[in-house]
């Protein structure tokens, strides 16, 4: 199999990722939040209470940076850690404060999305979403397969 050495697509994706993060950070600044924290909040809101390990796996991040973000959110009173069935396992959930503020943050992020997607047709947006969902699924399947082989 010939390896494609044209890395333009990956470079563009990296640029887009950094710009999305920058714009999200700017929009969330008035709320004293960062995009990495918003991602945790959004995930807990949409997926419900999760363990830190589940959050790491879903967000595809290493434990130390996620732990720091969770600790910052705990200090801000936006998430709490509760003991699960197993006392060693802590589940992370949104607090009532975060639940009450969530619609404001969500509206802010929707405005950012709207600005960034301005000029992109709804059909193109749907196609892009489908491509990204399919690609993410493929990558996740490959990652799971690789992890099984390492064991």
C-alpha positions as CSV (number, residue, x, y, z in Angstrom):
1,X,0.0,0.0,0.0
2,X,1.4,3.4,-1.1
3,X,1.5,6.0,1.7
4,X,0.0,9.4,0.7
5,X,2.5,12.0,1.7
6,X,0.2,14.9,1.0
7,X,-0.6,16.1,4.5
8,X,-2.6,19.2,3.5
9,X,-5.8,17.8,4.8
10,X,-4.4,17.1,8.2
11,X,-2.8,20.5,8.3
12,X,-6.1,22.1,7.5
13,X,-7.9,20.1,10.1
14,X,-5.3,21.2,12.6
15,X,-5.7,24.8,11.6
16,X,-9.5,24.5,11.9
17,X,-9.3,22.9,15.3
18,X,-7.0,25.6,16.6
19,X,-9.2,28.4,15.2
20,X,-12.4,26.8,16.6
21,X,-10.7,26.5,20.0
22,X,-9.6,30.1,19.9
23,X,-13.1,31.4,18.9
24,X,-14.7,29.3,21.6
25,X,-12.3,30.6,24.2
26,X,-13.0,34.2,23.2
27,X,-16.8,33.6,23.4
28,X,-16.6,31.8,26.7
29,X,-14.2,34.3,28.4
30,X,-17.0,36.4,29.9
31,X,-18.2,33.3,31.7
32,X,-14.6,32.5,33.0
33,X,-14.7,29.2,31.0
34,X,-12.4,27.7,28.4
35,X,-13.3,25.5,25.5
36,X,-11.8,22.4,27.2
37,X,-14.1,23.1,30.2
38,X,-17.1,23.7,27.9
39,X,-16.4,20.4,26.3
40,X,-16.7,18.6,29.6
41,X,-19.9,20.6,30.5
42,X,-21.4,19.9,27.1
43,X,-20.6,16.2,27.3
44,X,-22.1,15.8,30.8
45,X,-25.2,17.7,29.7
46,X,-25.7,15.6,26.7
47,X,-24.5,12.2,28.0
48,X,-25.3,12.5,31.7
49,X,-23.2,11.6,34.7
50,X,-20.0,9.9,33.7
51,X,-16.9,8.5,35.4
52,X,-13.6,10.3,34.7
53,X,-12.4,7.4,32.7
54,X,-15.6,7.5,30.5
55,X,-15.0,11.2,30.0
56,X,-11.4,10.6,29.0
57,X,-12.4,7.9,26.5
58,X,-15.3,9.8,25.0
59,X,-13.3,13.1,24.6
60,X,-10.1,11.2,23.6
61,X,-8.0,13.1,26.1
62,X,-5.4,11.9,28.6
63,X,-6.3,11.7,32.3
64,X,-4.0,14.5,33.7
65,X,-5.4,17.4,31.6
66,X,-9.0,16.2,32.1
67,X,-8.4,15.9,35.9
68,X,-7.2,19.5,35.9
69,X,-10.2,20.7,34.0
70,X,-12.6,18.8,36.3
71,X,-10.9,20.2,39.4
72,X,-11.2,23.7,38.0
73,X,-14.9,23.1,37.3
74,X,-15.4,21.7,40.8
75,X,-13.8,24.9,42.3
76,X,-16.2,27.0,40.2
77,X,-19.1,25.0,41.5
78,X,-20.1,23.7,38.1
79,X,-19.5,20.0,38.5
80,X,-19.2,17.7,41.5
81,X,-17.7,14.3,42.0
82,X,-20.0,11.7,43.6
83,X,-19.1,8.2,44.7
84,X,-20.3,5.5,42.4
85,X,-21.4,1.9,43.4
86,X,-17.7,1.2,43.8
87,X,-16.3,3.6,46.4
88,X,-13.1,3.9,44.3
89,X,-15.0,5.2,41.3
90,X,-16.1,8.8,41.2
91,X,-18.8,9.9,38.9
92,X,-18.9,13.5,37.6
93,X,-22.1,15.4,37.2
94,X,-23.2,19.0,36.6
95,X,-24.3,21.0,39.6
96,X,-27.6,23.0,39.7
97,X,-25.6,26.1,39.1
98,X,-24.2,24.7,35.8
99,X,-27.7,23.4,34.8
100,X,-29.1,26.9,35.3
101,X,-26.2,28.6,33.3
102,X,-26.1,26.0,30.6
103,X,-28.7,27.6,28.3
104,X,-26.7,30.9,28.3
105,X,-23.4,29.0,27.4
106,X,-25.2,26.9,24.8
107,X,-26.7,30.1,23.1
108,X,-23.2,31.7,23.1
109,X,-21.7,28.6,21.5
110,X,-24.6,28.4,19.0
111,X,-23.8,32.0,18.0
112,X,-20.1,31.1,17.5
113,X,-21.2,28.2,15.3
114,X,-23.5,30.4,13.3
115,X,-20.7,32.9,12.7
116,X,-18.2,30.3,11.7
117,X,-20.7,28.5,9.4
118,X,-21.9,31.7,7.8
119,X,-21.9,31.2,4.0
120,X,-22.1,27.4,4.3
121,X,-25.3,25.9,3.1
122,X,-27.3,23.6,5.4
123,X,-26.8,20.8,2.8
124,X,-23.0,21.2,3.0
125,X,-23.1,21.4,6.8
126,X,-25.1,18.1,6.9
127,X,-22.6,16.5,4.5
128,X,-19.7,17.7,6.6
129,X,-21.3,16.4,9.8
130,X,-21.9,13.0,8.2
131,X,-18.3,12.8,6.9
132,X,-16.9,13.7,10.3
133,X,-19.2,11.2,12.2
134,X,-18.2,8.4,9.8
135,X,-14.5,9.3,10.0
136,X,-14.6,9.5,13.8
137,X,-16.4,6.2,14.0
138,X,-13.7,4.6,11.9
139,X,-10.9,6.1,13.9
140,X,-12.5,5.0,17.2
141,X,-13.0,1.4,15.9
142,X,-9.3,1.3,14.8
143,X,-8.2,2.7,18.2
144,X,-10.3,0.0,20.1
145,X,-8.8,-2.7,17.9
146,X,-5.2,-1.4,18.5
147,X,-5.8,-1.3,22.3
148,X,-7.1,-4.9,22.3
149,X,-4.1,-6.0,20.4
150,X,-1.8,-4.3,23.0
151,X,-3.3,-6.3,25.8
